[in-house]
């Protein structure tokens, strides 16, 4: 049988060497290609803060269900814009929301907080 004849030889099946002889490879400058380009540094990220549009008034209120929770939204009209630009916003998304909500609730006769 062929496996007996192979095992009778005193050759290792795979090349074996001790782990202690393994060292990490450290690349030097002369090993690098002369045509290699250096990685450019990425541009600095600048955050631009956009001031929110000033609110003219709150027109309506509605309750909707988002992610299984009731949420109150308000139809907001912005200064120097027509009714086409009105948006439904949550209470915390309205610039100067507490002031405008107080006026809205007072105009409707419901000066109570909705949370």
KAFEN-V531711 format. One record per backbone hydrogen bond with DSSP energy under -1.0 kcal/mol. NH is the residue of the N-H (numbers start at 1). CO is the residue of the C=O. If there is no record, write none. Layout:
<<NH	CO> <NH	CO>>
This chain:
<<5	1> <6	2> <7	3> <8	4> <21	18> <22	19> <36	33> <56	77> <57	77> <59	75> <62	73> <64	71> <66	69> <69	66> <71	64> <73	62> <74	89> <75	60> <76	87> <77	57> <79	54> <81	78> <85	82> <86	83> <87	76> <89	74> <93	90> <94	91> <97	94> <100	96> <101	97> <102	98> <103	99> <104	100> <105	101> <106	102> <107	103> <108	104> <110	105> <112	110>>
